[in-house]
Amino acid sequence: MLDLIIAGGWVMPLIVCCSVVAVSICIERYIALDRQKIAPSHLLATVWRDLKQGELNAKKLNDLRASSPLGAILAAGISNRSQGRDVMKESISEAASHVVHDLEKYLNSLGTVAAIAPLLGLLGTVVGMIDVFTQITTVGTGNANALAGGISEALLTTAAGLIVAIPALVMHRYFTGLVDTLVVNLEREAIKLVDALHSGTHQEY
């Protein structure tokens, strides 16, 4: 493996760095975007019970806001429940925009890695081919094995760039879709609370 990195020239360490960044982001986002951490399944039912029983005091509201992204959205709505449905929805939308920003953390960086890794590979190949043709003009084509070896080394960086870029692109698309799904679920839960507070009916969650 080290021989391949050395053979790829000065571009190869940059591609390796891209792979390290991509793997680190994928691991971090996989852990951070756990559905139960983002939107605990029984949180809305607990909040609704506390509201009906009049137990949702300032301390519990602060704890709710800090507990999870869903908790932050619900807390924003509850804080403005006396201002009417429209104000409550507006506060929920504002809180949701901050949550979405946090959920999409590092995804732009992952997309950048997916975009530049093949370009780095192509750059390494172009530089390697320039060296090969420089060798041809200097010593001729008498040593075919040396020329073939030089060409294969030049193509290593393209292969390495694609090996990094393809999984990075796949994971970027996966996490982007996951964030979209999570956001829809968060909005659905928040709207349930809004409807329950302003419909005058008692609902069970």
Backbone as a printed PyTorch tensor [residue, N CA C, xyz], in Angstrom:
tensor([[[  0.8200,  -1.2060,   0.0000],
         [  0.0000,   0.0000,   0.0000],
         [  0.8610,   1.2660,   0.0000]],

        [[  1.9010,   1.2540,   0.8240],
         [  2.7950,   2.4100,   0.8760],
         [  3.4880,   2.6110,  -0.4610]],

        [[  3.8320,   1.4890,  -1.1200],
         [  4.4690,   1.5880,  -2.4320],
         [  3.5450,   2.2570,  -3.4410]],

        [[  2.2620,   1.9330,  -3.3670],
         [  1.2990,   2.5380,  -4.2920],
         [  1.1640,   4.0340,  -4.0340]],

        [[  1.1580,   4.4050,  -2.7520],
         [  1.0560,   5.8300,  -2.4140],
         [  2.2700,   6.5940,  -2.9260]],

        [[  3.4480,   5.9960,  -2.7380],
         [  4.6800,   6.6370,  -3.2140],
         [  4.6810,   6.7220,  -4.7390]],

        [[  4.2200,   5.6400,  -5.3800],
         [  4.2110,   5.6030,  -6.8450],
         [  3.2620,   6.6350,  -7.4340]],

        [[  2.2210,   6.9920,  -6.6900],
         [  1.2550,   7.9560,  -7.1940],
         [  1.7360,   9.3870,  -7.2000]],

        [[  2.8840,   9.6500,  -6.6190],
         [  3.4350,  10.9930,  -6.6310],
         [  2.8530,  11.8820,  -5.5390]],

        [[  3.0860,  13.1780,  -5.7000],
         [  2.7250,  14.1190,  -4.6360],
         [  1.2110,  14.3060,  -4.5030]],

        [[  0.4270,  13.9160,  -5.5050],
         [ -1.0210,  14.0650,  -5.4220],
         [ -1.6410,  12.9970,  -4.5190]],

        [[ -1.0160,  11.8240,  -4.4590],
         [ -1.5990,  10.7070,  -3.7160],
         [ -1.8380,  11.0170,  -2.2330]],

        [[ -0.9130,  11.6730,  -1.5340],
         [ -1.2060,  12.0120,  -0.1250],
         [ -2.4420,  12.8940,   0.0370]],

        [[ -2.7130,  13.7690,  -0.9450],
         [ -3.9110,  14.6010,  -0.8850],
         [ -5.1700,  13.7530,  -1.0020]],

        [[ -5.1170,  12.7420,  -1.8690],
         [ -6.2650,  11.8470,  -2.0220],
         [ -6.4610,  11.0250,  -0.7540]],

        [[ -5.3760,  10.5990,  -0.1520],
         [ -5.4750,   9.8570,   1.1060],
         [ -6.0990,  10.7320,   2.1880]],

        [[ -5.7140,  11.9980,   2.2490],
         [ -6.3160,  12.9260,   3.2170],
         [ -7.8130,  13.0730,   2.9750]],

        [[ -8.1960,  13.1280,   1.6950],
         [ -9.6280,  13.2070,   1.3620],
         [-10.3740,  11.9820,   1.8700]],

        [[ -9.7440,  10.8140,   1.7370],
         [-10.3990,   9.5830,   2.2020],
         [-10.5620,   9.5900,   3.7130]],

        [[ -9.5660,  10.1000,   4.4300],
         [ -9.6450,  10.1730,   5.8890],
         [-10.7750,  11.1240,   6.3050]],

        [[-10.8620,  12.2650,   5.6320],
         [-11.9250,  13.2350,   5.9270],
         [-13.2900,  12.6210,   5.6670]],

        [[-13.4400,  11.9320,   4.5290],
         [-14.7280,  11.3330,   4.1660],
         [-15.1560,  10.2750,   5.1810]],

        [[-14.2320,   9.4120,   5.5630],
         [-14.5570,   8.3490,   6.5240],
         [-14.9260,   8.9570,   7.8760]],

        [[-14.1900,   9.9700,   8.2980],
         [-14.4690,  10.6130,   9.5870],
         [-15.8560,  11.2490,   9.5960]],

        [[-16.1990,  11.9380,   8.5110],
         [-17.5200,  12.5790,   8.4430],
         [-18.6220,  11.5300,   8.4360]],

        [[-18.4230,  10.4460,   7.6830],
         [-19.4500,   9.3980,   7.6030],
         [-19.7010,   8.7730,   8.9750]],

        [[-18.6420,   8.5080,   9.7090],
         [-18.7950,   7.9200,  11.0430],
         [-19.5040,   8.9060,  11.9770]],

        [[-19.0860,  10.1760,  11.9350],
         [-19.6830,  11.1850,  12.8180],
         [-21.1620,  11.3870,  12.5170]],

        [[-21.5160,  11.4790,  11.2360],
         [-22.9140,  11.6970,  10.8580],
         [-23.7680,  10.4630,  11.1310]],

        [[-23.2000,   9.2840,  10.9510],
         [-23.9530,   8.0530,  11.2230],
         [-24.3670,   7.9970,  12.6910]],

        [[-23.4580,   8.4280,  13.5640],
         [-23.7590,   8.4400,  14.9980],
         [-24.7150,   9.5830,  15.3370]],

        [[-24.4740,  10.7640,  14.7490],
         [-25.2540,  11.9530,  15.1000],
         [-26.6820,  11.8880,  14.5790]],

        [[-26.8950,  11.2290,  13.4580],
         [-28.2270,  11.2050,  12.8470],
         [-29.0350,   9.9830,  13.2480]],

        [[-28.8220,   9.5240,  14.4530],
         [-29.6270,   8.4290,  14.9850],
         [-31.0540,   8.9230,  15.2190]],

        [[-32.0210,   8.1910,  14.6970],
         [-33.4070,   8.6400,  14.7480],
         [-33.8980,   8.8480,  16.1820]],

        [[-33.5030,   7.9690,  17.0870],
         [-33.9640,   8.0990,  18.4720],
         [-33.3500,   9.3100,  19.1690]],

        [[-32.1600,   9.7100,  18.7430],
         [-31.5500,  10.9110,  19.3070],
         [-32.2090,  12.1710,  18.7500]],

        [[-32.5790,  12.1270,  17.4850],
         [-33.1640,  13.2960,  16.8400],
         [-34.6160,  13.4970,  17.2770]],

        [[-35.3900,  12.4120,  17.2250],
         [-36.8230,  12.4980,  17.5470],
         [-37.2280,  11.3000,  18.3910]],

        [[-37.0030,  11.3500,  19.7070],
         [-37.4020,  10.2350,  20.5810],
         [-38.8730,   9.8860,  20.3940]],

        [[-39.1530,   8.6030,  20.3360],
         [-40.4830,   8.1510,  19.9290],
         [-41.5960,   8.5730,  20.8860]],

        [[-41.3190,   8.6580,  22.1770],
         [-42.3790,   8.9650,  23.1510],
         [-42.3040,  10.4040,  23.6690]],

        [[-41.4990,  11.2350,  23.0280],
         [-41.3100,  12.5880,  23.5480],
         [-42.5860,  13.4100,  23.4400]],

        [[-43.2550,  13.3540,  22.3010],
         [-44.4730,  14.1460,  22.1230],
         [-45.5460,  13.7460,  23.1300]],

        [[-45.7010,  12.4420,  23.3660],
         [-46.6900,  11.9760,  24.3410],
         [-46.3670,  12.4910,  25.7390]],

        [[-45.0750,  12.4920,  26.0840],
         [-44.6690,  12.9820,  27.3990],
         [-44.9520,  14.4750,  27.5390]],

        [[-44.6130,  15.2290,  26.5010],
         [-44.8430,  16.6780,  26.5260],
         [-46.3350,  16.9840,  26.6350]],

        [[-47.1490,  16.2690,  25.8700],
         [-48.5880,  16.4960,  25.8870],
         [-49.1740,  16.1760,  27.2660]],

        [[-48.6810,  15.1170,  27.8900],
         [-49.1600,  14.7570,  29.2260],
         [-48.7960,  15.8470,  30.2310]],

        [[-47.5650,  16.3380,  30.1520],
         [-47.1470,  17.4030,  31.0770],
         [-47.9560,  18.6780,  30.8570]],

        [[-48.2780,  18.9650,  29.6000],
         [-49.0810,  20.1580,  29.3220],
         [-50.4770,  20.0270,  29.9060]],

        [[-51.1090,  18.8860,  29.7100],
         [-52.4750,  18.6890,  30.2190],
         [-52.5190,  18.7340,  31.7360]],

        [[-51.4320,  18.2500,  32.3700],
         [-51.4030,  18.2180,  33.8250],
         [-50.8240,  19.4980,  34.4230]],

        [[-50.4160,  20.4330,  33.5730],
         [-49.8700,  21.6940,  34.0440],
         [-48.5120,  21.5630,  34.7070]],

        [[-47.7530,  20.5480,  34.3090],
         [-46.4590,  20.2870,  34.9360],
         [-45.2770,  20.7680,  34.1020]],

        [[-45.5500,  21.4100,  32.9530],
         [-44.4510,  21.8380,  32.0840],
         [-43.9910,  23.2300,  32.5060]],

        [[-43.1900,  23.2790,  33.5780],
         [-42.6840,  24.5560,  34.0860],
         [-41.4460,  24.9870,  33.2880]],

        [[-40.8640,  26.1140,  33.6950],
         [-39.7300,  26.6810,  32.9620],
         [-38.5400,  25.7380,  32.9340]],

        [[-38.2900,  25.0470,  34.0380],
         [-37.1600,  24.1220,  34.0910],
         [-37.3620,  22.9610,  33.1160]],

        [[-38.5750,  22.4040,  33.1350],
         [-38.8480,  21.2950,  32.2180],
         [-38.7880,  21.7590,  30.7680]],

        [[-39.1990,  22.9840,  30.5230],
         [-39.1560,  23.5120,  29.1620],
         [-37.7140,  23.6750,  28.6860]],

        [[-36.8460,  24.1460,  29.5770],
         [-35.4210,  24.2590,  29.2330],
         [-34.7940,  22.8940,  29.0140]],

        [[-35.1640,  21.9370,  29.8580],
         [-34.6610,  20.5720,  29.6800],
         [-35.1470,  19.9890,  28.3550]],

        [[-36.4030,  20.2750,  28.0200],
         [-36.9530,  19.7990,  26.7490],
         [-36.1970,  20.4000,  25.5780]],

        [[-35.8960,  21.6740,  25.6640],
         [-35.1930,  22.3640,  24.5830],
         [-33.7970,  21.7800,  24.3690]],

        [[-33.1620,  21.3510,  25.4370],
         [-31.7990,  20.8300,  25.3340],
         [-31.7440,  19.3200,  25.0940]],

        [[-32.8840,  18.6570,  25.1650],
         [-32.8780,  17.1950,  25.1380],
         [-32.6100,  16.6130,  23.7560]],

        [[-33.1610,  17.2360,  22.7140],
         [-33.0540,  16.6790,  21.3660],
         [-33.5190,  17.7380,  20.3640]],

        [[-33.2360,  17.5470,  19.0770],
         [-33.7490,  18.4800,  18.0740],
         [-35.2730,  18.5970,  18.0970]],

        [[-35.9690,  17.4670,  18.2500],
         [-37.4210,  17.5280,  18.3510],
         [-37.8360,  18.3120,  19.5820]],

        [[-37.1510,  18.1000,  20.6930],
         [-37.4400,  18.8390,  21.9110],
         [-37.2680,  20.3370,  21.7210]],

        [[-36.2320,  20.7350,  20.9740],
         [-35.9990,  22.1640,  20.7250],
         [-37.1370,  22.7650,  19.9100]],

        [[-37.6280,  22.0130,  18.9220],
         [-38.7280,  22.5110,  18.0960],
         [-40.0190,  22.6020,  18.9040]],

        [[-40.3140,  21.5710,  19.6750],
         [-41.5230,  21.5860,  20.4950],
         [-41.4720,  22.7030,  21.5300]],

        [[-40.3140,  22.8970,  22.1320],
         [-40.1720,  23.9500,  23.1420],
         [-40.4020,  25.3290,  22.5410]],

        [[-39.9140,  25.5180,  21.2990],
         [-40.1270,  26.8080,  20.6340],
         [-41.6080,  27.0670,  20.4180]],

        [[-42.3410,  26.0290,  20.0320],
         [-43.7800,  26.1960,  19.8370],
         [-44.5190,  26.4270,  21.1330]],

        [[-44.1770,  25.6530,  22.1480],
         [-44.8500,  25.7660,  23.4420],
         [-44.6270,  27.1380,  24.0630]],

        [[-43.4330,  27.6850,  23.8770],
         [-43.1260,  29.0000,  24.4470],
         [-44.0310,  30.0910,  23.8840]],

        [[-44.5650,  29.8570,  22.6850],
         [-45.4140,  30.8660,  22.0410],
         [-46.8510,  30.3850,  21.8620]],

        [[-47.2540,  29.4140,  22.6800],
         [-48.5900,  28.8430,  22.4940],
         [-49.7110,  29.8360,  22.7860]],

        [[-49.4260,  30.8460,  23.6060],
         [-50.4630,  31.8270,  23.9310],
         [-50.6020,  32.9070,  22.8650]],

        [[-49.7100,  32.9060,  21.8770],
         [-49.7200,  33.9460,  20.8510],
         [-50.5680,  33.5840,  19.6370]],

        [[-51.1320,  32.3870,  19.6250],
         [-51.9550,  31.9830,  18.4960],
         [-51.2500,  30.9860,  17.5970]],

        [[-52.0440,  30.3440,  16.7530],
         [-51.5250,  29.2780,  15.8980],
         [-50.4310,  29.7780,  14.9440]],

        [[-50.6480,  30.9210,  14.3010],
         [-49.7010,  31.4070,  13.3020],
         [-48.3370,  31.7180,  13.9130]],

        [[-48.3520,  32.3960,  15.0570],
         [-47.0900,  32.7220,  15.7300],
         [-46.3930,  31.4560,  16.1910]],

        [[-47.1740,  30.5210,  16.6660],
         [-46.6100,  29.2520,  17.1280],
         [-45.9430,  28.5080,  15.9690]],

        [[-46.6160,  28.4740,  14.8180],
         [-46.0320,  27.8090,  13.6490],
         [-44.7800,  28.5340,  13.1640]],

        [[-44.7990,  29.8470,  13.2250],
         [-43.6320,  30.6180,  12.7970],
         [-42.4290,  30.3360,  13.6910]],

        [[-42.6560,  30.2670,  14.9940],
         [-41.5600,  29.9760,  15.9200],
         [-41.0370,  28.5600,  15.7130]],

        [[-41.9320,  27.6250,  15.4010],
         [-41.5230,  26.2520,  15.1230],
         [-40.6760,  26.1970,  13.8550]],

        [[-41.0960,  26.9490,  12.8290],
         [-40.3360,  26.9620,  11.5720],
         [-38.9470,  27.5520,  11.7770]],

        [[-38.8610,  28.5950,  12.5950],
         [-37.5590,  29.1990,  12.8680],
         [-36.6550,  28.2340,  13.6150]],

        [[-37.2140,  27.5480,  14.6100],
         [-36.4190,  26.5600,  15.3470],
         [-36.0090,  25.3990,  14.4300]],

        [[-36.9150,  25.0110,  13.5350],
         [-36.6190,  23.9040,  12.6230],
         [-35.4780,  24.2510,  11.6780]],

        [[-35.3880,  25.5120,  11.2590],
         [-34.3030,  25.9180,  10.3600],
         [-32.9490,  25.7660,  11.0330]],

        [[-32.8810,  26.0680,  12.3340],
         [-31.6330,  25.8730,  13.0760],
         [-31.3190,  24.3840,  13.2200]],

        [[-32.3490,  23.5850,  13.4430],
         [-32.1570,  22.1450,  13.5680],
         [-31.6440,  21.5550,  12.2630]],

        [[-32.2230,  21.9810,  11.1400],
         [-31.7890,  21.4780,   9.8390],
         [-30.3270,  21.8190,   9.6010]],

        [[-29.9360,  23.0260,   9.9770],
         [-28.5290,  23.4250,   9.8180],
         [-27.6110,  22.4910,  10.5980]],

        [[-28.0120,  22.1230,  11.8050],
         [-27.2010,  21.2110,  12.6150],
         [-27.1900,  19.8020,  12.0220]],

        [[-28.3300,  19.3570,  11.4970],
         [-28.3980,  18.0160,  10.9240],
         [-27.5280,  17.8970,   9.6740]],

        [[-27.3930,  18.9910,   8.9430],
         [-26.6080,  18.9800,   7.7050],
         [-25.1340,  19.2990,   7.9400]],

        [[-24.7300,  19.3430,   9.1820],
         [-23.3460,  19.6600,   9.5280],
         [-22.3770,  18.6990,   8.8370]],

        [[-21.3460,  19.2360,   8.2270],
         [-20.2760,  18.4940,   7.5380],
         [-20.7060,  17.8780,   6.2070]],

        [[-21.9880,  17.9100,   5.8470],
         [-22.4020,  17.2840,   4.5930],
         [-21.8480,  18.0420,   3.3880]],

        [[-21.7180,  19.3550,   3.4810],
         [-21.0930,  20.1090,   2.3950],
         [-19.6420,  19.6890,   2.2090]],

        [[-18.9620,  19.4440,   3.3190],
         [-17.5650,  18.9940,   3.2380],
         [-17.4750,  17.6250,   2.5840]],

        [[-18.4180,  16.7440,   2.9270],
         [-18.4320,  15.4160,   2.3150],
         [-18.6900,  15.5230,   0.8150]],

        [[-19.6080,  16.3880,   0.4160],
         [-19.8620,  16.5990,  -1.0010],
         [-18.6560,  17.1760,  -1.7220]],

        [[-17.9170,  18.0550,  -1.0340],
         [-16.7080,  18.6250,  -1.6260],
         [-15.6570,  17.5540,  -1.8620]],

        [[-15.5070,  16.6540,  -0.9010],
         [-14.5590,  15.5480,  -1.0710],
         [-14.9530,  14.6940,  -2.2730]],

        [[-16.2520,  14.4060,  -2.3940],
         [-16.7270,  13.5920,  -3.5180],
         [-16.4590,  14.2780,  -4.8450]],

        [[-16.4440,  15.6160,  -4.8460],
         [-16.2360,  16.3550,  -6.0920],
         [-14.7630,  16.5050,  -6.4570]],

        [[-13.9100,  16.7350,  -5.4440],
         [-12.5170,  17.0450,  -5.7730],
         [-11.6250,  15.8170,  -5.8550]],

        [[-12.0240,  14.6990,  -5.2270],
         [-11.1680,  13.5090,  -5.2490],
         [-10.8810,  13.0310,  -6.6690]],

        [[-11.8890,  12.8960,  -7.5530],
         [-11.5550,  12.4690,  -8.9190],
         [-10.7450,  13.5060,  -9.6920]],

        [[-10.9600,  14.8000,  -9.3590],
         [-10.1710,  15.8380, -10.0210],
         [ -8.7100,  15.7570,  -9.6000]],

        [[ -8.4810,  15.4790,  -8.3240],
         [ -7.1090,  15.2780,  -7.8660],
         [ -6.4850,  14.0700,  -8.5560]],

        [[ -7.2810,  12.9940,  -8.6910],
         [ -6.7810,  11.8090,  -9.3900],
         [ -6.4210,  12.1200, -10.8290]],

        [[ -7.2670,  12.9090, -11.4920],
         [ -6.9820,  13.2890, -12.8770],
         [ -5.7430,  14.1680, -12.9630]],

        [[ -5.5980,  15.0690, -12.0030],
         [ -4.4140,  15.9180, -11.9700],
         [ -3.1530,  15.0770, -11.8250]],

        [[ -3.1970,  14.0970, -10.9250],
         [ -2.0390,  13.2280, -10.7440],
         [ -1.7030,  12.4570, -12.0150]],

        [[ -2.7310,  12.0100, -12.7270],
         [ -2.5060,  11.2810, -13.9750],
         [ -1.8950,  12.1900, -15.0350]],

        [[ -2.4080,  13.4130, -15.1480],
         [ -1.8630,  14.3550, -16.1310],
         [ -0.4060,  14.6630, -15.8360]],

        [[ -0.0960,  14.8990, -14.5590],
         [  1.2890,  15.1750, -14.1800],
         [  2.1690,  13.9670, -14.4830]],

        [[  1.6600,  12.7710, -14.1840],
         [  2.4240,  11.5580, -14.4630],
         [  2.6520,  11.3560, -15.9500]],

        [[  1.6390,  11.6170, -16.7710],
         [  1.7940,  11.4650, -18.2180],
         [  2.7730,  12.4910, -18.7810]],

        [[  2.7630,  13.6930, -18.2000],
         [  3.7510,  14.6930, -18.6240],
         [  5.1560,  14.1770, -18.3720]],

        [[  5.3590,  13.5530, -17.2120],
         [  6.6720,  12.9800, -16.9070],
         [  7.0300,  11.8810, -17.8980]],

        [[  6.0440,  11.0440, -18.2730],
         [  6.3020,   9.9540, -19.2230],
         [  6.7220,  10.5070, -20.5750]],

        [[  5.9870,  11.5140, -21.0570],
         [  6.3310,  12.0740, -22.3730],
         [  7.6360,  12.8580, -22.3300]],

        [[  7.9380,  13.4330, -21.1780],
         [  9.2440,  14.0810, -21.0250],
         [ 10.3570,  13.0450, -21.1360]],

        [[ 10.1420,  11.8760, -20.5430],
         [ 11.1140,  10.7930, -20.6190],
         [ 11.2620,  10.3040, -22.0660]],

        [[ 10.1400,  10.2640, -22.7910],
         [ 10.2050,   9.8250, -24.1860],
         [ 11.0420,  10.7860, -25.0230]],

        [[ 10.8160,  12.0820, -24.8130],
         [ 11.5840,  13.0630, -25.5930],
         [ 13.0460,  13.0950, -25.2090]],

        [[ 13.3410,  12.6410, -23.9880],
         [ 14.7270,  12.6820, -23.5220],
         [ 15.5040,  11.4480, -23.9400]],

        [[ 14.9470,  10.2560, -23.6890],
         [ 15.6960,   9.0020, -23.9240],
         [ 15.0780,   8.1490, -25.0110]],

        [[ 13.9400,   8.6210, -25.5930],
         [ 13.3160,   7.8350, -26.6480],
         [ 12.4120,   6.7540, -26.0910]],

        [[ 12.0010,   5.8660, -26.9700],
         [ 11.0540,   4.8050, -26.6050],
         [ 11.7130,   3.4410, -26.5550]],

        [[ 13.0040,   3.4270, -26.3570],
         [ 13.7180,   2.1460, -26.3690],
         [ 13.3440,   1.2330, -25.2210]],

        [[ 13.0380,   1.7880, -24.0550],
         [ 12.7010,   0.9700, -22.8760],
         [ 11.1870,   0.9570, -22.6940]],

        [[ 10.5390,   0.0030, -23.3710],
         [  9.0760,  -0.0600, -23.3200],
         [  8.5670,  -0.3990, -21.9270]],

        [[  9.2770,  -1.2330, -21.1940],
         [  8.8420,  -1.6090, -19.8420],
         [  8.8180,  -0.4010, -18.9120]],

        [[  9.8200,   0.4220, -19.0300],
         [  9.8740,   1.6140, -18.1880],
         [  8.7270,   2.5620, -18.5060]],

        [[  8.4260,   2.7050, -19.8190],
         [  7.3260,   3.5880, -20.2060],
         [  5.9840,   3.0410, -19.7160]],

        [[  5.7980,   1.7220, -19.8490],
         [  4.5480,   1.1130, -19.3870],
         [  4.4010,   1.2730, -17.8840]],

        [[  5.5200,   1.0950, -17.1600],
         [  5.4810,   1.2760, -15.7140],
         [  5.1390,   2.6980, -15.3460]],

        [[  5.6920,   3.6660, -16.1070],
         [  5.3990,   5.0690, -15.8290],
         [  3.9390,   5.4030, -16.0800]],

        [[  3.3710,   4.8510, -17.1420],
         [  1.9670,   5.1010, -17.4510],
         [  1.0610,   4.4950, -16.3780]],

        [[  1.3750,   3.2620, -15.9550],
         [  0.5510,   2.6180, -14.9280],
         [  0.6040,   3.3860, -13.6210]],

        [[  1.7820,   3.9150, -13.2780],
         [  1.8940,   4.7200, -12.0700],
         [  1.0770,   6.0030, -12.1860]],

        [[  1.0650,   6.5810, -13.4060],
         [  0.3010,   7.8100, -13.6030],
         [ -1.1970,   7.5620, -13.4320]],

        [[ -1.6720,   6.3940, -13.8530],
         [ -3.0970,   6.0770, -13.7610],
         [ -3.5240,   5.7050, -12.3430]],

        [[ -2.5620,   5.4330, -11.4730],
         [ -2.8990,   5.0660, -10.0950],
         [ -3.7190,   6.1510,  -9.4050]],

        [[ -3.3590,   7.4000,  -9.6510],
         [ -4.0380,   8.4800,  -8.9510],
         [ -5.5010,   8.6030,  -9.4080]],

        [[ -5.7650,   8.3580, -10.6880],
         [ -7.1550,   8.3920, -11.1570],
         [ -7.9750,   7.3080, -10.4710]],

        [[ -7.4050,   6.1040, -10.4010],
         [ -8.1040,   5.0110,  -9.7270],
         [ -8.3360,   5.3410,  -8.2600]],

        [[ -7.3180,   5.8860,  -7.5970],
         [ -7.4450,   6.2280,  -6.1730],
         [ -8.4990,   7.3110,  -5.9640]],

        [[ -8.5180,   8.3070,  -6.8440],
         [ -9.5080,   9.3690,  -6.7240],
         [-10.9250,   8.8530,  -6.8660]],

        [[-11.1430,   7.9330,  -7.8000],
         [-12.4750,   7.3550,  -7.9820],
         [-12.8600,   6.4650,  -6.8080]],

        [[-11.9010,   5.7410,  -6.2760],
         [-12.1720,   4.8740,  -5.1210],
         [-12.6450,   5.6940,  -3.9240]],

        [[-12.1110,   6.9040,  -3.7730],
         [-12.5270,   7.7840,  -2.6780],
         [-13.8510,   8.4770,  -3.0120]],

        [[-13.9770,   8.9330,  -4.2570],
         [-15.1180,   9.7770,  -4.6320],
         [-16.4290,   9.0130,  -4.6800]],

        [[-16.4170,   7.7960,  -5.2010],
         [-17.6760,   7.0670,  -5.3860],
         [-18.3650,   6.7790,  -4.0480]],

        [[-17.6880,   6.1810,  -3.0540],
         [-18.3590,   5.9870,  -1.7520],
         [-18.7460,   7.3030,  -1.0850]],

        [[-17.9010,   8.3390,  -1.2390],
         [-18.2190,   9.6330,  -0.6250],
         [-19.4960,  10.2040,  -1.2220]],

        [[-19.6630,  10.0750,  -2.5380],
         [-20.8720,  10.5770,  -3.1820],
         [-22.1050,   9.7890,  -2.7430]],

        [[-21.9580,   8.4690,  -2.6730],
         [-23.0730,   7.6180,  -2.2310],
         [-23.5050,   7.9890,  -0.8180]],

        [[-22.5390,   8.1530,   0.0830],
         [-22.8740,   8.4780,   1.4670],
         [-23.4380,   9.8890,   1.5850]],

        [[-22.9530,  10.8120,   0.7600],
         [-23.5060,  12.1670,   0.7770],
         [-24.9750,  12.1450,   0.3920]],

        [[-25.3090,  11.3840,  -0.6540],
         [-26.7110,  11.2730,  -1.0660],
         [-27.5420,  10.5870,   0.0220]],

        [[-26.9700,   9.5700,   0.6500],
         [-27.6970,   8.8480,   1.7090],
         [-28.0100,   9.7590,   2.8810]],

        [[-27.0040,  10.4920,   3.3480],
         [-27.2160,  11.3590,   4.5100],
         [-28.1480,  12.5200,   4.1720]],

        [[-28.0670,  13.0400,   2.9480],
         [-28.9700,  14.1120,   2.5410],
         [-30.4190,  13.6260,   2.5560]],

        [[-30.6530,  12.4250,   2.0320],
         [-31.9980,  11.8540,   2.0660],
         [-32.4670,  11.5780,   3.4790]],

        [[-31.5450,  11.1180,   4.3360],
         [-31.8930,  10.8460,   5.7290],
         [-32.2930,  12.1200,   6.4520]],

        [[-31.5540,  13.1990,   6.2170],
         [-31.8830,  14.4830,   6.8430],
         [-33.2580,  14.9530,   6.3870]],

        [[-33.5530,  14.8230,   5.0980],
         [-34.8710,  15.2240,   4.5900],
         [-35.9850,  14.4420,   5.2810]],

        [[-35.7780,  13.1340,   5.4440],
         [-36.7780,  12.3000,   6.1100],
         [-36.9570,  12.7050,   7.5650]],

        [[-35.8590,  12.9550,   8.2470],
         [-35.9230,  13.3520,   9.6450],
         [-36.6460,  14.6900,   9.8100]],

        [[-36.3730,  15.6200,   8.9090],
         [-37.0100,  16.9390,   8.9880],
         [-38.5160,  16.8220,   8.8060]],

        [[-38.9430,  15.9870,   7.8510],
         [-40.3780,  15.7810,   7.6420],
         [-41.0200,  15.2120,   8.9030]],

        [[-40.3540,  14.2460,   9.5340],
         [-40.8930,  13.6600,  10.7710],
         [-40.9580,  14.6920,  11.8990]],

        [[-39.9380,  15.5290,  12.0010],
         [-39.9390,  16.5670,  13.0310],
         [-41.0940,  17.5430,  12.8200]],

        [[-41.2900,  17.9640,  11.5860],
         [-42.3760,  18.8970,  11.2890],
         [-43.7370,  18.2540,  11.5730]],

        [[-43.8710,  16.9750,  11.2530],
         [-45.1370,  16.2810,  11.4970],
         [-45.4540,  16.2420,  12.9880]],

        [[-44.4480,  15.9380,  13.8050],
         [-44.6610,  15.8910,  15.2530],
         [-45.0200,  17.2710,  15.8020]],

        [[-44.3370,  18.2960,  15.2960],
         [-44.6040,  19.6540,  15.7720],
         [-46.0150,  20.1030,  15.3940]],

        [[-46.4550,  19.7660,  14.1860],
         [-47.8000,  20.1490,  13.7500],
         [-48.8600,  19.4340,  14.5900]],

        [[-48.5810,  18.2070,  14.9790],
         [-49.5120,  17.5000,  15.8690],
         [-49.7310,  18.2800,  17.1600]],

        [[-48.6420,  18.7990,  17.7030],
         [-48.7540,  19.5580,  18.9460],
         [-49.5290,  20.8520,  18.7320]],

        [[-49.2470,  21.5400,  17.6310],
         [-49.9650,  22.7810,  17.3300],
         [-51.4590,  22.5160,  17.2070]],

        [[-51.8150,  21.4980,  16.4490],
         [-53.2380,  21.1760,  16.2530],
         [-53.9080,  20.8030,  17.5740]],

        [[-53.1840,  20.0590,  18.4010],
         [-53.7620,  19.6360,  19.6830],
         [-53.9890,  20.8230,  20.6100]],

        [[-53.0830,  21.7690,  20.6200],
         [-53.2060,  22.9130,  21.5130],
         [-54.2790,  23.8860,  21.0560]],

        [[-54.5550,  23.9390,  19.7700],
         [-55.4810,  24.9590,  19.2580],
         [-56.7770,  24.3730,  18.7190]],

        [[-56.9350,  23.0660,  18.8380],
         [-58.1840,  22.4750,  18.3710],
         [-59.2220,  22.3370,  19.4790]],

        [[-58.7330,  22.4010,  20.7230],
         [-59.6420,  22.2790,  21.8520],
         [-60.0480,  20.8390,  22.1430]],

        [[-59.3860,  19.8870,  21.5040],
         [-59.6810,  18.4670,  21.7220],
         [-58.5430,  17.8300,  22.4410]],

        [[-58.8240,  16.7280,  23.0970],
         [-57.7940,  15.9900,  23.8010],
         [-57.3650,  14.8090,  22.9460]],

        [[-56.1090,  14.7530,  22.6460],
         [-55.6030,  13.6800,  21.8120],
         [-54.5990,  12.8580,  22.6000]],

        [[-54.4630,  11.6280,  22.1680],
         [-53.4770,  10.7270,  22.7790],
         [-52.3940,  10.4330,  21.7450]],

        [[-51.1430,  10.3860,  22.2230],
         [-50.0180,  10.1150,  21.3270],
         [-49.2870,   8.8740,  21.7750]]])
